[in-house]
Amino acid sequence: MIHDFAITENFVVVPDQQVVFKLGEMIAGNSPVIFDGEKVSRLGIMPKDATEASEVIWVNSPETFCFHLWNAWESPETEEVVVIGSCMSPADSIFNERDESLRSVLTEIRINLRTREATRRALLDDDVNLEIGMVNRNRLGRKTRFAFLAIADPWPKVSGFAKVDLCTGEIEKYIYGGEKYGGEPFFLPGGTVDGKGGENEDDGYIFSHVHDEERETSELQIINAVNLKLEATIKLPSRVPYGFHGTFVDSSELVDQS
């Protein structure tokens, strides 16, 4: 069950993990997405110009299940590909209603291309579940310092988001407060007219759809990504469901697509 993948400047990183599809289970009335304990999780490093499957380097990373990968980059000095993702356990909990024990840990996985070995470490000391989110999309595939990730608490609701310094492990939290819950925080680069962002990686804004369960209203919050201060709130005419996510584009990007 491959939900996500990552890119670097020269490679595509493809997860092949212990959560698999078995349609026979669905026919029997069960979830078709199940945990296969006999399988060993691995990551495939595929050159972007590959033409044959044999060019993919497969590296085992036991007990690793990342539903989402936030970014990846190459470390030439160590001959490694560095992958940042949120490692879930139990691996199949979001599919099979074992939510109460779920842990989603922000993790760094290093894949050595020479020895074909992988190492893994948690990036934070903070005991917080971090899931849906993103890095500055202008820096995908290159080393990034910040990630903006939803705080999945109380699971499965999202009570806020975290700005994580991937270099130092420091974490800043923005909590919606009260009975307000949100979804995926979207980082929109700012600071310049063309939207490519300023000099600093975190120059920009966080867009977050938030629903107030007490008042039964929804809104779009726009938060300064540098200092995590609320800049604006836009009232929405209808309910925004939890899990809603997508992307933001401006008119010039739409013209370029056409």
C-alpha positions in Angstrom: 0.0 0.0 0.0 2.0 3.0 -1.3 0.3 6.2 -0.4 3.2 8.6 -0.8 6.8 8.9 -2.1 9.6 11.5 -1.9 12.1 13.0 -4.4 15.6 14.3 -4.2 17.6 16.1 -6.9 18.6 12.8 -8.5 16.3 10.1 -7.0 12.8 9.0 -6.3 12.3 7.3 -2.9 9.5 4.7 -2.9 8.3 3.0 0.3 7.4 -0.7 0.2 6.1 -1.5 3.6 4.2 -4.0 5.7 0.7 -2.6 5.0 -0.6 -4.4 2.0 -3.8 -4.8 -0.1 -5.5 -8.2 0.0 -8.8 -8.0 -1.9 -9.8 -11.5 -0.6 -10.2 -9.8 2.8 -12.6 -7.3 1.3 -14.7 -10.1 -0.2 -14.9 -11.7 3.2 -16.2 -8.4 4.6 -13.0 -7.3 6.2 -10.7 -4.4 5.5 -8.6 -5.0 2.3 -5.7 -3.1 3.9 -3.9 -5.3 6.4 -0.6 -5.6 8.2 1.7 -8.4 6.9 4.1 -9.3 9.7 6.0 -11.7 7.5 7.1 -8.9 5.2 10.2 -6.7 5.8 9.7 -3.0 5.1 12.1 -1.5 2.6 12.7 1.7 0.7 13.5 1.8 -3.0 16.0 4.5 -4.4 15.3 4.9 -8.1 17.4 7.2 -10.3 15.2 9.7 -12.0 16.4 8.7 -15.4 16.0 4.9 -14.7 14.6 2.8 -17.6 14.8 -0.6 -16.0 13.4 -1.9 -12.7 16.8 -3.4 -12.0 18.2 0.1 -11.5 16.2 0.5 -8.2 18.3 0.1 -5.1 16.2 -1.6 -2.4 17.3 -1.2 1.2 15.5 -2.9 4.1 14.2 -0.7 7.0 12.5 -3.1 9.4 9.4 -2.1 11.3 9.1 1.1 9.4 5.7 2.4 8.2 5.5 6.0 7.0 2.1 6.9 5.7 3.6 10.2 4.6 7.1 11.3 3.6 7.7 15.1 4.1 10.9 15.5 2.2 14.2 13.8 1.2 17.6 15.0 0.1 21.1 13.7 -0.8 24.1 13.8 1.5 27.1 13.4 -0.8 29.6 13.5 2.0 28.1 10.4 3.7 26.8 8.8 0.5 23.3 8.8 2.0 19.8 9.7 1.0 18.0 11.3 4.0 14.3 10.8 4.2 12.0 12.7 6.7 8.6 11.1 7.5 6.2 10.2 10.2 6.5 6.6 11.3 3.2 5.1 12.5 2.7 2.2 14.9 0.7 0.0 14.9 1.2 0.2 11.2 -2.4 -0.6 10.3 -4.1 1.3 13.1 -5.7 4.0 10.9 -7.2 1.3 8.7 -8.5 -1.1 11.3 -9.9 1.1 14.1 -7.0 0.5 16.5 -6.7 4.3 16.9 -6.3 4.6 20.7 -2.8 3.3 20.7 -1.5 5.0 17.5 1.8 6.8 17.6 3.0 8.9 14.7 6.7 9.9 15.3 8.6 12.4 13.2 11.6 10.3 12.0 14.8 10.7 10.0 15.8 7.6 7.9 19.3 7.6 6.4 19.9 5.2 3.5 23.5 4.5 2.7 23.8 3.9 -1.0 27.2 2.2 -0.7 26.5 -0.3 2.1 22.8 -0.5 1.3 21.9 -0.2 5.0 19.3 2.1 6.7 19.3 3.8 10.1 16.4 5.5 11.8 16.0 8.0 14.6 13.2 10.0 16.1 13.7 13.7 15.6 11.8 15.0 18.7 11.9 14.3 22.4 8.3 15.7 22.6 5.7 13.0 22.9 3.4 14.4 20.2 1.7 12.7 17.2 2.6 14.7 14.0 1.0 13.8 10.8 -0.4 15.6 7.7 1.6 18.7 6.7 4.4 19.9 4.5 7.7 21.7 4.1 8.4 24.7 1.9 7.5 23.3 -1.5 10.1 25.5 -3.2 12.8 23.3 -1.4 11.4 19.9 -2.1 14.2 17.4 -2.8 16.8 19.6 -1.0 17.8 19.8 2.6 15.1 21.7 4.6 15.2 23.1 8.1 11.5 23.4 8.8 8.4 21.2 8.6 4.8 22.3 9.4 2.8 19.3 10.6 -0.6 18.7 12.1 -0.9 17.8 15.8 -3.0 14.7 15.7 -4.4 15.0 19.2 -6.9 14.0 20.5 -6.6 11.4 17.7 -8.1 11.4 15.1 -8.8 15.1 15.5 -6.2 17.8 14.9 -5.9 20.4 17.7 -3.3 22.5 16.0 0.0 22.3 14.1 3.7 22.3 14.9 6.6 24.1 13.4 9.5 21.7 13.7 13.2 22.6 13.3 14.6 19.5 11.7 18.2 20.6 12.5 17.8 21.2 16.3 14.7 19.2 17.1 13.0 22.3 18.6 9.2 22.5 18.2 6.7 25.4 18.3 3.0 24.7 18.6 0.0 26.6 17.3 -3.2 25.4 19.1 -6.6 26.4 17.7 -8.1 26.4 21.2 -11.5 25.6 22.6 -13.5 23.1 20.6 -11.7 24.1 17.3 -10.1 21.4 15.2 -8.4 21.5 11.8 -6.8 19.5 9.1 -3.6 19.7 7.0 -1.6 22.9 7.5 -0.6 24.3 4.1 2.6 26.4 3.9 2.4 29.1 1.3 5.7 30.8 0.5 5.5 34.6 0.8 7.8 37.7 1.0 7.9 38.4 -2.8 5.5 39.4 -5.4 6.0 36.2 -7.4 5.3 34.0 -4.4 8.7 32.3 -4.4 9.3 33.3 -0.9 11.9 35.5 0.9 15.5 34.7 1.9 14.5 32.6 4.9 12.9 29.1 4.5 10.0 29.9 6.8 9.1 33.2 5.2 5.4 32.7 4.4 2.1 31.8 5.8 0.2 28.7 7.1 -3.3 28.2 5.7 -5.5 26.0 7.9 -9.2 25.1 7.6 -10.6 25.0 11.1 -14.0 23.9 12.4 -15.6 25.1 15.6 -17.6 22.2 17.0 -19.2 24.4 19.7 -20.4 27.1 17.4 -20.8 24.8 14.3 -18.9 27.2 12.1 -15.8 26.9 9.8 -13.1 29.3 8.9 -9.8 29.6 7.1 -7.0 30.8 9.4 -3.9 32.5 8.0 -0.9 32.3 10.3 2.5 34.0 10.0 4.9 31.0 9.7 7.8 32.9 11.2 6.2 33.9 14.5 3.1 31.7 14.5 0.8 34.7 15.0 -2.7 34.7 13.5 -2.8 37.3 10.7 -6.4 36.8 9.4 -9.5 34.7 9.7 -11.9 34.2 6.8 -15.4 33.0 7.7 -16.6 30.1 5.4 -20.2 29.7 4.4 -20.3 25.9 5.0 -18.8 23.1 7.0 -15.3 22.0 6.1 -14.9 18.3 6.8 -11.9 17.0 8.7 -9.4 15.5 6.4 -10.0 18.1 3.7 -6.8 19.0 2.0 -5.3 20.1 -1.3 -3.2 23.0 -2.7 -3.3 26.7 -3.3 -2.5 28.3 -6.7 -2.7 31.9 -8.0 -4.1 33.0 -11.3 -0.7 33.1 -13.0 -0.1 29.4 -12.2 -3.5 28.5 -13.7 -2.6 30.5 -16.9 0.7 28.6 -17.1 -1.1 25.3 -16.9 -3.5 26.1 -19.7 
